[in-house]
Amino acid sequence: NFLNLKYKKIYIKNVKTIWGSCSSRKNLNFNYKLVMAPHNIIDYVVIHEVCHLVHQNHSKSFWSLVKSIDPNFKEHKKWLHENGHNLTL
């Protein structure tokens, strides 16, 4: 378990508008199209959602936690924004 945090389940879904989410019930959800992304981008999305187990928002504390695990997260976020539409099976 990542960062000694507990989650309930992981779901891989077919969704159109998001890459991942973390529910209030601590379920982690990921877009199946991520399998076509470079590993560092997949890592970024997983890190992002796992950090929501600590901070259920996008506060400064949330982004500080993301950065502590993925110092290049801004680069990865930008890549996903610019290239995510090309990820298809």
C-alpha positions as CSV (number, residue, x, y, z in Angstrom):
1,N,0.0,0.0,0.0
2,F,1.4,3.3,-1.3
3,L,2.5,5.8,1.4
4,N,1.0,3.6,4.0
5,L,-2.4,4.8,2.9
6,K,-5.4,2.5,2.7
7,Y,-7.8,2.4,-0.2
8,K,-10.7,0.1,-0.7
9,K,-10.8,-0.9,-4.4
10,I,-9.2,0.0,-7.7
11,Y,-11.4,0.3,-10.8
12,I,-10.4,0.6,-14.4
13,K,-13.2,2.4,-16.3
14,N,-14.2,3.7,-19.7
15,V,-14.7,7.4,-19.0
16,K,-14.5,10.3,-21.4
17,T,-13.4,13.3,-19.4
18,I,-11.1,12.3,-16.6
19,W,-8.0,10.2,-16.1
20,G,-8.6,9.2,-12.5
21,S,-10.5,9.9,-9.4
22,C,-10.6,9.1,-5.7
23,S,-14.0,8.6,-4.2
24,S,-15.0,9.6,-0.7
25,R,-15.2,5.9,0.0
26,K,-11.5,5.6,-0.8
27,N,-12.0,3.8,-4.1
28,L,-9.4,4.7,-6.8
29,N,-10.7,4.9,-10.4
30,F,-8.6,5.1,-13.5
31,N,-9.3,5.6,-17.2
32,Y,-8.4,2.5,-19.2
33,K,-6.7,4.6,-21.9
34,L,-3.9,5.3,-19.4
35,V,-2.4,2.0,-20.5
36,M,-1.3,3.7,-23.7
37,A,0.5,6.5,-21.8
38,P,4.2,6.6,-20.9
39,H,5.0,5.1,-17.5
40,N,5.9,8.4,-16.0
41,I,2.5,9.7,-16.9
42,I,0.7,6.7,-15.5
43,D,2.8,7.2,-12.3
44,Y,1.7,10.8,-12.1
45,V,-2.0,10.0,-12.4
46,V,-1.7,7.3,-9.7
47,I,0.3,9.6,-7.4
48,H,-2.3,12.3,-8.0
49,E,-5.2,10.1,-7.0
50,V,-3.5,8.5,-4.1
51,C,-2.7,11.9,-2.7
52,H,-6.5,12.5,-2.7
53,L,-6.6,9.9,0.1
54,V,-4.9,12.5,2.2
55,H,-6.4,15.7,0.7
56,Q,-9.8,15.5,-0.9
57,N,-9.1,18.7,-2.8
58,H,-6.5,20.5,-4.9
59,S,-5.2,22.7,-2.1
60,K,-1.6,23.9,-1.7
61,S,-1.0,21.0,0.7
62,F,-2.3,18.6,-1.9
63,W,0.1,19.9,-4.6
64,S,3.0,19.9,-2.1
65,L,2.4,16.2,-1.4
66,V,2.2,15.4,-5.1
67,K,5.4,17.3,-5.7
68,S,7.2,15.5,-2.8
69,I,6.6,12.2,-4.6
70,D,6.8,13.4,-8.2
71,P,9.0,16.5,-8.5
72,N,8.2,16.7,-12.3
73,F,4.5,16.6,-11.9
74,K,3.9,19.9,-13.7
75,E,5.7,18.5,-16.8
76,H,3.6,15.3,-16.6
77,K,0.3,17.2,-16.1
78,K,1.2,19.3,-19.1
79,W,2.0,16.3,-21.2
80,L,-1.3,14.7,-20.4
81,H,-3.2,17.9,-21.2
82,E,-1.5,18.2,-24.5
83,N,-1.3,14.6,-25.6
84,G,-4.1,12.8,-23.7
85,H,-6.6,13.0,-26.5
86,N,-4.2,10.8,-28.6
87,L,-4.3,7.9,-26.1
88,T,-6.5,5.3,-27.8
89,L,-6.5,1.6,-28.1
